[in-house]
Amino acid sequence: MHIINDSRRPVERLLAIMARLRDPNGGCDWDIAQSWSTIAPYTIEEAYEVADAVARGSVEDVRDELGDLLLQVVFQSRIAEEDGLFAFDDVATAIADKMERRHPHIFGTAQGRPDWDGMKAAERAADAGALAGVALGLPALSRAEKLQKRAARVGFDWPDAAGPRAKIDEELAEIDQATPDTLAEEVGDLLFSVVNYARHKGIDAEAALRDANGKFERRFAGMESLGGSAFVELSLDQKEELWAAVKRSDG
């Protein structure tokens, strides 16, 4: 077995491991077969696992999941290097340059807090439109919020939460009138409006839904525990009673 020299700096060792795994002569068949597009879903998954570890407060899991996420950066960078596009050092240099550029009061001579929104807008100046550059790979709720914030920066926004709240009622009415062909579109409009309302209330819609999912999982597990082996055979009314009992105990 070929072992990478452990005396190297950890990041250098990791880069060497990835190069070995991607080596057409004796590397790993699975790693060699991957491309940016096939790896991207794993990158998204690893980012969520970091967030999950943080939410659980597990220091060891946060460390491990950050390592898995770093591996994704190294993997994507290695693919790019093989194609003659860029390498890991270019990625690190680009983000280092950006951090220094966006913190002129720390790394330069500027006084006071910088206009981060203005800086970001200037960096996007070459793009077409205020909404350009919002990543398609973001979760839908997060992307909706980012799109709304971008629109708000150029003056397209409700003045307060009353507007999006009324829009929710409007969208619900349109759902009631929707045909099978238009129902999905109307439900999407409703979800977009709910995100808009949450944004105006200072609530992260993605985090709120994630918490709601966790609450449902916890309460459903409590129902199953109370119902025992006969849970599946219980009537809906009986399951509703169990749900109410778990909800009362859950606070």
For each residue, the residues with C-beta under 8 A, 3 or more apart:
1:
2: 20
3: 6
4: 8 13 16 17 20
5: 8 13 16
6: 3 13
7:
8: 4 5 12 13 16
9: 12 13
10: 13 14
11: 14 15
12: 8 9 15 16
13: 4 5 6 8 9 10 16 17
14: 10 11 17 18 70 71 74
15: 11 12 18 19 74 78 88
16: 4 5 8 12 13 19 20
17: 4 13 14 20 21
18: 14 15 21 22 31 71 74 75 78
19: 15 16 22 23 78
20: 2 4 16 17 23 27
21: 17 18 27 28 31 32
22: 18 19 27 28 31 32 78 79 82
23: 19 20 26 27 32
24: 27 32
25:
26: 23
27: 20 21 22 23 24 31 32
28: 21 22 31 32
29: 32 33
30: 33 34
31: 18 21 22 27 28 34 75
32: 21 22 23 24 27 28 29
33: 29 30 38
34: 30 31 38 39 75 79
35: 38 39 79
36: 39 40 76 79 80
37: 40
38: 33 34 35 41
39: 34 35 36 42 43 72 75 76 79
40: 36 37 43 44 137
41: 38 44 45
42: 39 45 46 72
43: 39 40 46 47 69 72 73 76
44: 40 41 47 48 137
45: 41 42 48 49
46: 42 43 49 50 65 68 69 71 72
47: 43 44 50 51 69
48: 44 45 51 52
49: 45 46 52 53 65 68 69
50: 46 47 53 54 62 65 66 68 69
51: 47 48 54 55
52: 48 49 55 56 65
53: 49 50 56 58 61 62 64 65
54: 50 51 57 62
55: 51 52 210
56: 52 53 61
57: 54
58: 53 61 62
59: 62 63
60: 63 64
61: 53 56 58 64 65
62: 50 53 54 58 59 65 66
63: 59 60 66 67
64: 53 60 61 67 68
65: 46 49 50 52 53 61 62 68 69
66: 50 62 63 69 70
67: 63 64 70 71
68: 46 49 50 64 65 71 72
69: 43 46 47 49 50 65 66 72 73
70: 14 66 67 73 74
71: 14 18 46 67 68 74 75
72: 39 42 43 46 68 69 75 76
73: 43 69 70 76 77 88 91
74: 14 15 18 70 71 77 78 88
75: 18 31 34 39 71 72 78 79
76: 36 39 43 72 73 79 80
77: 73 74 80 81 86 87 88 90 91
78: 15 18 19 22 74 75 81 82 88
79: 22 34 35 36 39 75 76 82 83
80: 36 76 77 83 85 86 87
81: 77 78 84 85 86 87 88
82: 22 78 79
83: 79 80
84: 81
85: 80 81
86: 77 80 81 90 91
87: 77 80 81 90 91
88: 15 73 74 77 78 81 91 92
89: 92 93
90: 77 86 87 93 94
91: 73 77 86 87 88 94 95
92: 88 89 95 96
93: 89 90 96 97
94: 90 91 97 98
95: 91 92 98 99
96: 92 93 99 100
97: 93 94 100 101
98: 94 95 101 102
99: 95 96 102 103
100: 96 97 103 107 108
101: 97 98 104 119
102: 98 99 114 116 119
103: 99 100 106 107 108 114
104: 101 107 108 109 110 114
105: 108 110 111 112 113 114
106: 103
107: 100 103 104
108: 100 103 104 105
109: 104
110: 104 105 114
111: 105
112: 105
113: 105
114: 102 103 104 105 110 119
115: 118 119
116: 102 119 120
117: 120 121 153
118: 115 121 122
119: 101 102 114 115 116 122 123
120: 116 117 123 124
121: 117 118 124 125 153
122: 118 119 125
123: 119 120
124: 120 121 127 132 133
125: 121 122
126:
127: 124 132 133
128: 132
129: 132
130: 150 151 153 154
131: 134 147 150 151
132: 124 127 128 129
133: 124 127
134: 131 138 143 146 147 150
135: 138 143
136: 143
137: 40 44
138: 134 135 142 143 146
139: 142 143 206
140: 143 144 191
141: 144 145 191 195 205 206 209
142: 138 139 145 146 205 206
143: 134 135 136 138 139 140 146 147
144: 140 141 147 148 191 192 195 196 205
145: 141 142 148 149 195 198 199 204 205 206
146: 134 138 142 143 149 150
147: 131 134 143 144 150 151
148: 144 145 151 152 157 195 196 199
149: 145 146 152 153 199
150: 130 131 134 146 147 153 154
151: 130 131 147 148 154 156 157
152: 148 149 155 156 157
153: 117 121 130 149 150
154: 130 150 151
155: 152
156: 151 152
157: 148 151 152
158: 161 162 163 164 196 200
159: 163
160: 163 200
161: 158 164 165 197 200 201
162: 158 165 166
163: 158 159 160 166 167 200
164: 158 161 167 168 193 196 197 199 200
165: 161 162 168 169 197
166: 162 163 169 170
167: 163 164 170 171 193 196 197
168: 164 165 171 172 190 193 194 197
169: 165 166 172 173
170: 166 167 173 174 193
171: 167 168 174 175 186 189 190 193
172: 168 169 175 176 190
173: 169 170 176 177
174: 170 171 177 178 186 189
175: 171 172 178 183 186 187 190
176: 172 173
177: 173 174
178: 174 175 182 183 185 186
179: 182 183
180: 183
181:
182: 178 179 185 186
183: 175 178 179 180 186 187
184: 187 188
185: 178 182 188 189
186: 171 174 175 178 182 183 189 190
187: 175 183 184 190 191
188: 184 185 191 192
189: 171 174 185 186 192 193
190: 168 171 172 175 186 187 193 194
191: 140 141 144 187 188 194 195
192: 144 188 189 195 196
193: 164 167 168 170 171 189 190 196 197
194: 168 190 191 197 198 205
195: 141 144 145 148 191 192 198 199 205
196: 144 148 158 164 167 192 193 199 200
197: 161 164 165 167 168 193 194 200 201
198: 145 194 195 201 203 204 205 208
199: 145 148 149 164 195 196 202 203 205
200: 158 160 161 163 164 196 197
201: 161 197 198
202: 199
203: 198 199 207 208
204: 145 198 207 208
205: 141 142 144 145 194 195 198 199 208 209
206: 139 141 142 145 209 210
207: 203 204 210 211
208: 198 203 204 205 211 212
209: 141 205 206 212 213
210: 55 206 207 213 214
211: 207 208 214 215
212: 208 209 215 216
213: 209 210 216 217
214: 210 211 217 218
215: 211 212 218 219 250
216: 212 213 219 220
217: 213 214 220 221
218: 214 215 221 222 250
219: 215 216 222 223 243 246 247 250
220: 216 217 223 224
221: 217 218 224 225
222: 218 219 225 226 242 246 249 250
223: 219 220 226 227 231 239 242 243 246
224: 220 221 227 231
225: 221 222 228
226: 222 223 242 245 246
227: 223 224 230 231 234 238 239 242
228: 225 231
229:
230: 227 233 234
231: 223 224 227 228 234 239 242
232:
233: 230
234: 227 230 231 238 239 242
235: 238 239
236: 239 240
237: 240 241
238: 227 234 235 241 242
239: 223 227 231 234 235 236 242 243
240: 236 237 243 244
241: 237 238 244 245
242: 222 223 226 227 231 234 238 239 245 246
243: 219 223 239 240 246 247
244: 240 241 247 248
245: 226 241 242 248 249
246: 219 222 223 226 242 243 249 250
247: 219 243 244 250
248: 244 245
249: 222 245 246
250: 215 218 219 222 246 247
251:
